[in-house]
Amino acid sequence: MSHRVTNRTKIRNRDLAVQAMQNAGFAYSEISDGVFHITGGKMNGATLDTSTGIISSDSGYHGRQDLNALNQPYAELLARKEAMVRGIQVENKQVLADGRIRLMCSGNP
């Protein structure tokens, strides 16, 4: 018997969510404006609502690692977008041993 699992995320930008799902290799369909059903990848069967940031599933994914498969590419895209708005250029990307991403930037904030 399955149960509904719901997680609140910071994934609130529809366009960045689409890019993040593509970067993570997730197949998805947009079932209504800003609401996505993930149909492939580590979060297969999950639903993402970008108006609330809520990801829900019938136990289709487990733990932080599966959520990070989408959160991490989204966070990188969001950081790059915010840097660009502030006139800061991302010079380099480094993936740390623990999987975190460090962006090296230059420019005036």
CORSUL-V978051 format. One line per field, one symbol per residue. phi: phi as a letter, one per 20 degrees, with the letter a starting at -180 (. if undefined). psi: psi as a letter, one per 20 degrees, with the letter a starting at -180 (. if undefined). Layout:
# CORSUL-V978051
phi=???
psi=???
This chain:
# CORSUL-V978051
phi=.ecfdcceceecdgfffffffffemeebceebgmdcdedaofdgnedddffdnedcaelfbcnffffffdgffffffffffffffemdeeebccefgenfdddecbpef
psi=prqpppppajniogghgggggghikpqrqohrojpqopjqahkpiqppoihhjppqrmkiqprhgghhhhgghghgggggghgghjkppohqpporhjiqpppprqrp.
